[in-house]
């Protein structure tokens, strides 16, 4: 079984991160379905929980001080329990928000910790595992749109139960079959500034700024995909279109891009490749006000798919570069705090673009999210970055 550890880890990531999105999808099929304000609060509660959770996990260097597989398991168990409590009868609004927050909090011990496990096993060749792990998250992001296309009113509780069970299975299989990697360096003593050690490296800071630019664009784009399709359907009187299925296909295709970029990063300079992808997605942002007004749904969906592939495919590259340029004993904290900062920025970009799109209905809104990839490009082109970012940093101890 150990030779299949990457497959196990990727499936575990998908099973566990389904809690992030499927929980809200289940609630959207209840009596709260028409309460857009409540659904927005629930989504924000998960995001806020994840942000605070990643800061907590990074501050206490949990993935560096304790076995990452054990951290992954216990986090998945607690996240699945928080998700399962959503089916408690007559749960008040405060309870819904609390359990969504806790689910996000414990997801901080799953997604970034899963990347930490991959780093400990594949230090010399991170492209492939990072591509698959991020691809699993992308597929998890798309899954709720697939669920929305099905009449699930009678099985809402089943969605919650199934995702909770899958998360436990994912955490347990990781605990049993994915041991501590040979490149793991345990931190024996708690130092509250351990996650700041990575920021002392100019290389890491540069990559971190690039990653923040990437997240600014990506999550704003994902949040607006259903709205873009809805605007198209209203303008062209094509209300028979299955918008959730189209949303699923547009976002899910990004998982293929992540896998491909993971493989190709083994042959090309990761920094240059990430810069190319940021430039490509920035061009899509700048072209969007014109292309999104086309009459052909095929052309529209094709453009959105290409935009998504460009926008998400640099994610495994940034994860790889941050892992390679972080101190070995603080890699878990470094990857976790990177997620914390990246997701903090997404709250601003998501609220800004989605609200402006609702108010104006204008595709010129997407010029604002071009700020992200352009900022990332400037960061990656800064001088003194390093001669070869495909090689592990010398600052590994």
Secondary structure as UniProt FT lines:
FT   HELIX           2..4
FT   HELIX           5..27
FT   TURN            28..29
FT   TURN            31..34
FT   HELIX           36..59
FT   TURN            60..61
FT   HELIX           62..65
FT   HELIX           68..84
FT   HELIX           85..87
FT   TURN            89..90
FT   HELIX           93..107
FT   TURN            108..110
FT   HELIX           111..121
FT   TURN            123..124
FT   HELIX           126..148
FT   HELIX           153..155
FT   HELIX           156..177
FT   TURN            182..183
FT   TURN            192..193
FT   HELIX           194..200
FT   HELIX           202..235
FT   TURN            236..237
FT   TURN            239..240
FT   HELIX           243..264
FT   TURN            265..267
FT   HELIX           270..291
FT   TURN            292..293
FT   HELIX           297..312
FT   TURN            313..314
FT   HELIX           315..324
FT   HELIX           328..330
FT   HELIX           331..360
FT   HELIX           363..367
FT   TURN            368..369
FT   HELIX           370..380
FT   TURN            383..384
FT   TURN            389..390
//
